[in-house]
Amino acid sequence: MDVSFCSNGNISYGDAMSDFKSQIARHRDKLNELHKRIHSAFKERDRSEAHKRRWEDACADFHGFRSEIDSHMDEVSLKGLSEDKQIRQFVFDFLSVDPIYFRS
């Protein structure tokens, strides 16, 4: 297998591969934003019905969030580090970004 390291730090397998790093970063940022909204709304949820709805909406938004990387995460869970170059590239990019978010 022809593996080479590009100058931008991405691993290339000799053909056009996706760069998942920006997708992973967007996923991390959005999940952290949604998680922060839950904690903020939680502190005020007992003040009124409107505050309780705000907290419930924040929870629903967090739990319902799906991003562009979720299908890749599902593939990794199902296939592991198979012979699929895209899966390996996603895993390498995920480890490179080292995203910190709820349950990462």
N, CA, C and O atoms as a GROMACS GRO file, in nm:
protein
  416
    1MET      N    1   0.085  -0.117   0.000
    1MET     CA    2   0.000   0.000   0.000
    1MET      C    3   0.090   0.124   0.000
    1MET      O    4   0.186   0.130   0.076
    2ASP      N    5   0.057   0.219  -0.084
    2ASP     CA    6   0.135   0.342  -0.095
    2ASP      C    7   0.084   0.442   0.008
    2ASP      O    8  -0.019   0.507  -0.014
    3VAL      N    9   0.153   0.456   0.120
    3VAL     CA   10   0.115   0.550   0.224
    3VAL      C   11   0.218   0.661   0.228
    3VAL      O   12   0.338   0.634   0.238
    4SER      N   13   0.171   0.785   0.220
    4SER     CA   14   0.263   0.897   0.229
    4SER      C   15   0.204   1.005   0.318
    4SER      O   16   0.082   1.020   0.326
    5PHE      N   17   0.290   1.080   0.384
    5PHE     CA   18   0.245   1.188   0.469
    5PHE      C   19   0.253   1.317   0.391
    5PHE      O   20   0.358   1.353   0.337
    6CYS      N   21   0.141   1.387   0.386
    6CYS     CA   22   0.135   1.514   0.315
    6CYS      C   23   0.191   1.625   0.404
    6CYS      O   24   0.205   1.606   0.525
    7SER      N   25   0.221   1.737   0.345
    7SER     CA   26   0.279   1.848   0.422
    7SER      C   27   0.181   1.905   0.524
    7SER      O   28   0.224   1.966   0.622
    8ASN      N   29   0.048   1.888   0.503
    8ASN     CA   30  -0.050   1.942   0.598
    8ASN      C   31  -0.078   1.845   0.712
    8ASN      O   32  -0.164   1.872   0.796
    9GLY      N   33  -0.006   1.733   0.717
    9GLY     CA   34  -0.022   1.640   0.828
    9GLY      C   35  -0.123   1.531   0.801
    9GLY      O   36  -0.139   1.441   0.883
   10ASN      N   37  -0.192   1.535   0.687
   10ASN     CA   38  -0.288   1.431   0.654
   10ASN      C   39  -0.216   1.311   0.594
   10ASN      O   40  -0.111   1.326   0.530
   11ILE      N   41  -0.271   1.195   0.614
   11ILE     CA   42  -0.215   1.076   0.553
   11ILE      C   43  -0.285   1.054   0.421
   11ILE      O   44  -0.408   1.063   0.413
   12SER      N   45  -0.209   1.026   0.318
   12SER     CA   46  -0.266   1.001   0.187
   12SER      C   47  -0.239   0.857   0.149
   12SER      O   48  -0.132   0.804   0.178
   13TYR      N   49  -0.334   0.795   0.084
   13TYR     CA   50  -0.319   0.657   0.040
   13TYR      C   51  -0.304   0.647  -0.110
   13TYR      O   52  -0.340   0.546  -0.170
   14GLY      N   53  -0.250   0.750  -0.172
   14GLY     CA   54  -0.224   0.744  -0.314
   14GLY      C   55  -0.344   0.783  -0.400
   14GLY      O   56  -0.330   0.790  -0.522
   15ASP      N   57  -0.459   0.806  -0.341
   15ASP     CA   58  -0.574   0.853  -0.416
   15ASP      C   59  -0.643   0.963  -0.337
   15ASP      O   60  -0.604   0.992  -0.224
   16ALA      N   61  -0.743   1.023  -0.396
   16ALA     CA   62  -0.813   1.134  -0.331
   16ALA      C   63  -0.890   1.082  -0.210
   16ALA      O   64  -0.983   1.003  -0.226
   17MET      N   65  -0.852   1.126  -0.091
   17MET     CA   66  -0.919   1.085   0.032
   17MET      C   67  -0.985   1.207   0.094
   17MET      O   68  -0.942   1.320   0.075
   18SER      N   69  -1.089   1.181   0.169
   18SER     CA   70  -1.158   1.288   0.239
   18SER      C   71  -1.074   1.335   0.357
   18SER      O   72  -1.005   1.256   0.422
   19ASP      N   73  -1.080   1.463   0.383
   19ASP     CA   74  -1.020   1.517   0.504
   19ASP      C   75  -1.134   1.537   0.602
   19ASP      O   76  -1.216   1.628   0.587
   20PHE      N   77  -1.141   1.453   0.702
   20PHE     CA   78  -1.251   1.453   0.797
   20PHE      C   79  -1.229   1.550   0.912
   20PHE      O   80  -1.319   1.570   0.994
   21LYS      N   81  -1.111   1.610   0.921
   21LYS     CA   82  -1.077   1.692   1.038
   21LYS      C   83  -1.173   1.808   1.060
   21LYS      O   84  -1.213   1.834   1.174
   22SER      N   85  -1.211   1.878   0.955
   22SER     CA   86  -1.303   1.991   0.972
   22SER      C   87  -1.442   1.943   1.011
   22SER      O   88  -1.511   2.009   1.088
   23GLN      N   89  -1.485   1.828   0.959
   23GLN     CA   90  -1.614   1.771   0.997
   23GLN      C   91  -1.614   1.732   1.145
   23GLN      O   92  -1.711   1.757   1.217
   24ILE      N   93  -1.506   1.673   1.189
   24ILE     CA   94  -1.493   1.631   1.329
   24ILE      C   95  -1.493   1.753   1.420
   24ILE      O   96  -1.557   1.752   1.526
   25ALA      N   97  -1.423   1.857   1.382
   25ALA     CA   98  -1.419   1.980   1.462
   25ALA      C   99  -1.556   2.045   1.470
   25ALA      O  100  -1.596   2.093   1.576
   26ARG      N  101  -1.630   2.048   1.359
   26ARG     CA  102  -1.766   2.103   1.361
   26ARG      C  103  -1.857   2.021   1.452
   26ARG      O  104  -1.938   2.076   1.527
   27HIS      N  105  -1.843   1.890   1.446
   27HIS     CA  106  -1.921   1.800   1.530
   27HIS      C  107  -1.892   1.829   1.678
   27HIS      O  108  -1.984   1.845   1.758
   28ARG      N  109  -1.765   1.837   1.712
   28ARG     CA  110  -1.723   1.866   1.850
   28ARG      C  111  -1.780   2.000   1.898
   28ARG      O  112  -1.836   2.008   2.007
   29ASP      N  113  -1.766   2.103   1.815
   29ASP     CA  114  -1.811   2.236   1.855
   29ASP      C  115  -1.961   2.241   1.875
   29ASP      O  116  -2.009   2.302   1.970
   30LYS      N  117  -2.037   2.178   1.785
   30LYS     CA  118  -2.183   2.179   1.796
   30LYS      C  119  -2.228   2.101   1.919
   30LYS      O  120  -2.316   2.147   1.992
   31LEU      N  121  -2.170   1.983   1.943
   31LEU     CA  122  -2.208   1.906   2.061
   31LEU      C  123  -2.176   1.981   2.190
   31LEU      O  124  -2.254   1.979   2.284
   32ASN      N  125  -2.061   2.048   2.194
   32ASN     CA  126  -2.026   2.125   2.313
   32ASN      C  127  -2.122   2.242   2.334
   32ASN      O  128  -2.159   2.273   2.447
   33GLU      N  129  -2.162   2.305   2.225
   33GLU     CA  130  -2.260   2.415   2.234
   33GLU      C  131  -2.394   2.363   2.286
   33GLU      O  132  -2.453   2.424   2.375
   34LEU      N  133  -2.442   2.252   2.232
   34LEU     CA  134  -2.569   2.195   2.276
   34LEU      C  135  -2.563   2.150   2.421
   34LEU      O  136  -2.658   2.169   2.496
   35HIS      N  137  -2.452   2.090   2.460
   35HIS     CA  138  -2.434   2.045   2.599
   35HIS      C  139  -2.433   2.164   2.694
   35HIS      O  140  -2.490   2.157   2.803
   36LYS      N  141  -2.368   2.272   2.655
   36LYS     CA  142  -2.364   2.393   2.737
   36LYS      C  143  -2.505   2.451   2.754
   36LYS      O  144  -2.540   2.498   2.862
   37ARG      N  145  -2.585   2.448   2.646
   37ARG     CA  146  -2.724   2.497   2.654
   37ARG      C  147  -2.804   2.418   2.757
   37ARG      O  148  -2.885   2.476   2.830
   38ILE      N  149  -2.784   2.288   2.763
   38ILE     CA  150  -2.855   2.206   2.861
   38ILE      C  151  -2.821   2.251   3.002
   38ILE      O  152  -2.910   2.273   3.084
   39HIS      N  153  -2.692   2.266   3.030
   39HIS     CA  154  -2.650   2.306   3.165
   39HIS      C  155  -2.699   2.445   3.201
   39HIS      O  156  -2.738   2.470   3.315
   40SER      N  157  -2.697   2.535   3.106
   40SER     CA  158  -2.746   2.670   3.131
   40SER      C  159  -2.896   2.670   3.161
   40SER      O  160  -2.940   2.734   3.256
   41ALA      N  161  -2.972   2.597   3.082
   41ALA     CA  162  -3.117   2.592   3.101
   41ALA      C  163  -3.155   2.513   3.226
   41ALA      O  164  -3.256   2.542   3.291
   42PHE      N  165  -3.074   2.414   3.261
   42PHE     CA  166  -3.102   2.332   3.378
   42PHE      C  167  -3.107   2.416   3.506
   42PHE      O  168  -3.190   2.393   3.594
   43LYS      N  169  -3.018   2.514   3.515
   43LYS     CA  170  -3.010   2.598   3.634
   43LYS      C  171  -3.138   2.677   3.658
   43LYS      O  172  -3.168   2.714   3.772
   44GLU      N  173  -3.214   2.704   3.552
   44GLU     CA  174  -3.334   2.789   3.563
   44GLU      C  175  -3.463   2.713   3.535
   44GLU      O  176  -3.569   2.776   3.528
   45ARG      N  177  -3.458   2.584   3.518
   45ARG     CA  178  -3.575   2.509   3.474
   45ARG      C  179  -3.692   2.514   3.570
   45ARG      O  180  -3.807   2.497   3.528
   46ASP      N  181  -3.667   2.537   3.699
   46ASP     CA  182  -3.775   2.540   3.797
   46ASP      C  183  -3.838   2.678   3.815
   46ASP      O  184  -3.930   2.694   3.896
   47ARG      N  185  -3.792   2.776   3.742
   47ARG     CA  186  -3.845   2.913   3.756
   47ARG      C  187  -3.985   2.930   3.697
   47ARG      O  188  -4.068   3.002   3.753
   48SER      N  189  -4.010   2.864   3.585
   48SER     CA  190  -4.140   2.877   3.519
   48SER      C  191  -4.156   2.767   3.416
   48SER      O  192  -4.062   2.693   3.387
   49GLU      N  193  -4.275   2.756   3.361
   49GLU     CA  194  -4.300   2.658   3.255
   49GLU      C  195  -4.217   2.690   3.131
   49GLU      O  196  -4.168   2.600   3.064
   50ALA      N  197  -4.200   2.819   3.102
   50ALA     CA  198  -4.119   2.859   2.986
   50ALA      C  199  -3.974   2.816   3.003
   50ALA      O  200  -3.911   2.769   2.909
   51HIS      N  201  -3.922   2.832   3.124
   51HIS     CA  202  -3.785   2.789   3.152
   51HIS      C  203  -3.773   2.637   3.143
   51HIS      O  204  -3.673   2.584   3.093
   52LYS      N  205  -3.876   2.566   3.192
   52LYS     CA  206  -3.874   2.421   3.183
   52LYS      C  207  -3.877   2.376   3.036
   52LYS      O  208  -3.806   2.283   2.999
   53ARG      N  209  -3.958   2.443   2.954
   53ARG     CA  210  -3.962   2.411   2.810
   53ARG      C  211  -3.828   2.439   2.743
   53ARG      O  212  -3.785   2.364   2.656
   54ARG      N  213  -3.763   2.548   2.784
   54ARG     CA  214  -3.631   2.581   2.729
   54ARG      C  215  -3.531   2.470   2.758
   54ARG      O  216  -3.453   2.431   2.672
   55TRP      N  217  -3.534   2.418   2.881
   55TRP     CA  218  -3.447   2.308   2.919
   55TRP      C  219  -3.482   2.181   2.842
   55TRP      O  220  -3.393   2.112   2.792
   56GLU      N  221  -3.612   2.150   2.831
   56GLU     CA  222  -3.655   2.031   2.757
   56GLU      C  223  -3.616   2.041   2.610
   56GLU      O  224  -3.573   1.943   2.549
   57ASP      N  225  -3.631   2.160   2.553
   57ASP     CA  226  -3.592   2.181   2.413
   57ASP      C  227  -3.441   2.163   2.394
   57ASP      O  228  -3.396   2.105   2.296
   58ALA      N  229  -3.364   2.214   2.490
   58ALA     CA  230  -3.218   2.198   2.483
   58ALA      C  231  -3.180   2.050   2.490
   58ALA      O  232  -3.092   2.005   2.417
   59CYS      N  233  -3.247   1.975   2.575
   59CYS     CA  234  -3.221   1.831   2.586
   59CYS      C  235  -3.259   1.760   2.456
   59CYS      O  236  -3.184   1.676   2.407
   60ALA      N  237  -3.375   1.794   2.401
   60ALA     CA  238  -3.419   1.732   2.276
   60ALA      C  239  -3.324   1.763   2.161
   60ALA      O  240  -3.293   1.676   2.080
   61ASP      N  241  -3.277   1.888   2.155
   61ASP     CA  242  -3.182   1.926   2.050
   61ASP      C  243  -3.052   1.847   2.064
   61ASP      O  244  -2.996   1.801   1.964
   62PHE      N  245  -3.004   1.832   2.186
   62PHE     CA  246  -2.880   1.758   2.210
   62PHE      C  247  -2.895   1.611   2.171
   62PHE      O  248  -2.813   1.556   2.099
   63HIS      N  249  -3.002   1.549   2.220
   63HIS     CA  250  -3.020   1.406   2.194
   63HIS      C  251  -3.058   1.376   2.050
   63HIS      O  252  -3.035   1.266   2.002
   64GLY      N  253  -3.116   1.474   1.981
   64GLY     CA  254  -3.154   1.453   1.842
   64GLY      C  255  -3.048   1.493   1.741
   64GLY      O  256  -3.067   1.475   1.621
   65PHE      N  257  -2.936   1.546   1.790
   65PHE     CA  258  -2.832   1.595   1.700
   65PHE      C  259  -2.766   1.481   1.624
   65PHE      O  260  -2.722   1.382   1.684
   66ARG      N  261  -2.760   1.495   1.494
   66ARG     CA  262  -2.685   1.404   1.407
   66ARG      C  263  -2.599   1.492   1.318
   66ARG      O  264  -2.646   1.592   1.263
   67SER      N  265  -2.475   1.454   1.304
   67SER     CA  266  -2.386   1.533   1.220
   67SER      C  267  -2.335   1.449   1.105
   67SER      O  268  -2.368   1.331   1.092
   68GLU      N  269  -2.256   1.513   1.023
   68GLU     CA  270  -2.202   1.446   0.906
   68GLU      C  271  -2.104   1.334   0.940
   68GLU      O  272  -2.074   1.251   0.855
   69ILE      N  273  -2.054   1.331   1.063
   69ILE     CA  274  -1.960   1.224   1.098
   69ILE      C  275  -2.029   1.103   1.161
   69ILE      O  276  -1.966   0.998   1.178
   70ASP      N  277  -2.155   1.115   1.196
   70ASP     CA  278  -2.223   1.003   1.262
   70ASP      C  279  -2.223   0.875   1.178
   70ASP      O  280  -2.207   0.766   1.232
   71SER      N  281  -2.241   0.888   1.048
   71SER     CA  282  -2.240   0.768   0.963
   71SER      C  283  -2.101   0.704   0.962
   71SER      O  284  -2.089   0.582   0.956
   72HIS      N  285  -1.997   0.786   0.969
   72HIS     CA  286  -1.861   0.732   0.976
   72HIS      C  287  -1.838   0.661   1.109
   72HIS      O  288  -1.775   0.555   1.114
   73MET      N  289  -1.888   0.720   1.216
   73MET     CA  290  -1.874   0.657   1.348
   73MET      C  291  -1.947   0.523   1.350
   73MET      O  292  -1.898   0.425   1.407
   74ASP      N  293  -2.064   0.518   1.288
   74ASP     CA  294  -2.139   0.392   1.279
   74ASP      C  295  -2.059   0.287   1.203
   74ASP      O  296  -2.055   0.170   1.243
   75GLU      N  297  -1.997   0.327   1.093
   75GLU     CA  298  -1.917   0.233   1.013
   75GLU      C  299  -1.799   0.178   1.093
   75GLU      O  300  -1.769   0.059   1.087
   76VAL      N  301  -1.732   0.265   1.169
   76VAL     CA  302  -1.620   0.221   1.251
   76VAL      C  303  -1.669   0.120   1.354
   76VAL      O  304  -1.602   0.020   1.379
   77SER      N  305  -1.786   0.146   1.414
   77SER     CA  306  -1.840   0.054   1.513
   77SER      C  307  -1.873  -0.082   1.451
   77SER      O  308  -1.852  -0.186   1.514
   78LEU      N  309  -1.923  -0.080   1.330
   78LEU     CA  310  -1.962  -0.205   1.263
   78LEU      C  311  -1.845  -0.281   1.204
   78LEU      O  312  -1.836  -0.403   1.218
   79LYS      N  313  -1.755  -0.209   1.139
   79LYS     CA  314  -1.649  -0.274   1.063
   79LYS      C  315  -1.513  -0.273   1.133
   79LYS      O  316  -1.427  -0.355   1.101
   80GLY      N  317  -1.493  -0.183   1.227
   80GLY     CA  318  -1.361  -0.169   1.287
   80GLY      C  319  -1.264  -0.114   1.184
   80GLY      O  320  -1.305  -0.050   1.087
   81LEU      N  321  -1.138  -0.137   1.205
   81LEU     CA  322  -1.035  -0.089   1.111
   81LEU      C  323  -1.017  -0.193   1.001
   81LEU      O  324  -0.917  -0.264   0.996
   82SER      N  325  -1.114  -0.198   0.915
   82SER     CA  326  -1.113  -0.296   0.806
   82SER      C  327  -1.019  -0.251   0.694
   82SER      O  328  -0.936  -0.162   0.713
   83GLU      N  329  -1.033  -0.312   0.583
   83GLU     CA  330  -0.952  -0.276   0.466
   83GLU      C  331  -1.006  -0.150   0.397
   83GLU      O  332  -0.953  -0.109   0.294
   84ASP      N  333  -1.109  -0.091   0.451
   84ASP     CA  334  -1.170   0.029   0.393
   84ASP      C  335  -1.082   0.150   0.424
   84ASP      O  336  -1.067   0.190   0.540
   85LYS      N  337  -1.024   0.208   0.321
   85LYS     CA  338  -0.932   0.321   0.336
   85LYS      C  339  -1.002   0.443   0.397
   85LYS      O  340  -0.943   0.516   0.476
   86GLN      N  341  -1.128   0.464   0.360
   86GLN     CA  342  -1.201   0.579   0.413
   86GLN      C  343  -1.220   0.567   0.564
   86GLN      O  344  -1.206   0.665   0.637
   87ILE      N  345  -1.252   0.447   0.610
   87ILE     CA  346  -1.270   0.426   0.754
   87ILE      C  347  -1.138   0.454   0.827
   87ILE      O  348  -1.137   0.522   0.930
   88ARG      N  349  -1.029   0.401   0.775
   88ARG     CA  350  -0.899   0.425   0.839
   88ARG      C  351  -0.866   0.574   0.839
   88ARG      O  352  -0.817   0.626   0.940
   89GLN      N  353  -0.891   0.641   0.728
   89GLN     CA  354  -0.863   0.785   0.721
   89GLN      C  355  -0.945   0.860   0.825
   89GLN      O  356  -0.893   0.949   0.893
   90PHE      N  357  -1.073   0.825   0.838
   90PHE     CA  358  -1.158   0.889   0.938
   90PHE      C  359  -1.102   0.866   1.078
   90PHE      O  360  -1.094   0.960   1.157
   91VAL      N  361  -1.063   0.744   1.109
   91VAL     CA  362  -1.009   0.713   1.242
   91VAL      C  363  -0.880   0.790   1.269
   91VAL      O  364  -0.863   0.846   1.377
   92PHE      N  365  -0.791   0.793   1.171
   92PHE     CA  366  -0.666   0.867   1.188
   92PHE      C  367  -0.694   1.016   1.209
   92PHE      O  368  -0.632   1.079   1.294
   93ASP      N  369  -0.786   1.071   1.131
   93ASP     CA  370  -0.821   1.213   1.146
   93ASP      C  371  -0.886   1.239   1.281
   93ASP      O  372  -0.858   1.340   1.345
   94PHE      N  373  -0.974   1.148   1.325
   94PHE     CA  374  -1.039   1.164   1.455
   94PHE      C  375  -0.935   1.166   1.566
   94PHE      O  376  -0.940   1.252   1.654
   95LEU      N  377  -0.841   1.072   1.561
   95LEU     CA  378  -0.735   1.069   1.663
   95LEU      C  379  -0.646   1.192   1.656
   95LEU      O  380  -0.598   1.240   1.758
   96SER      N  381  -0.624   1.241   1.536
   96SER     CA  382  -0.540   1.360   1.518
   96SER      C  383  -0.607   1.484   1.578
   96SER      O  384  -0.541   1.566   1.642
   97VAL      N  385  -0.737   1.497   1.556
   97VAL     CA  386  -0.811   1.612   1.609
   97VAL      C  387  -0.826   1.599   1.760
   97VAL      O  388  -0.826   1.699   1.832
   98ASP      N  389  -0.839   1.475   1.810
   98ASP     CA  390  -0.858   1.446   1.952
   98ASP      C  391  -0.970   1.532   2.011
   98ASP      O  392  -0.947   1.609   2.105
   99PRO      N  393  -1.091   1.519   1.956
   99PRO     CA  394  -1.201   1.605   2.000
   99PRO      C  395  -1.247   1.570   2.142
   99PRO      O  396  -1.259   1.453   2.178
  100ILE      N  397  -1.271   1.672   2.220
  100ILE     CA  398  -1.321   1.654   2.356
  100ILE      C  399  -1.464   1.704   2.359
  100ILE      O  400  -1.490   1.823   2.343
  101TYR      N  401  -1.556   1.612   2.379
  101TYR     CA  402  -1.698   1.645   2.393
  101TYR      C  403  -1.765   1.533   2.471
  101TYR      O  404  -1.705   1.429   2.495
  102PHE      N  405  -1.890   1.554   2.509
  102PHE     CA  406  -1.963   1.458   2.589
  102PHE      C  407  -1.958   1.320   2.525
  102PHE      O  408  -2.002   1.303   2.411
  103ARG      N  409  -1.905   1.223   2.597
  103ARG     CA  410  -1.892   1.082   2.557
  103ARG      C  411  -1.799   1.060   2.438
  103ARG      O  412  -1.816   0.963   2.365
  104SER      N  413  -1.703   1.146   2.418
  104SER     CA  414  -1.608   1.125   2.305
  104SER      C  415  -1.500   1.026   2.345
  104SER      O  416  -1.412   0.996   2.264
   0.00000   0.00000   0.00000
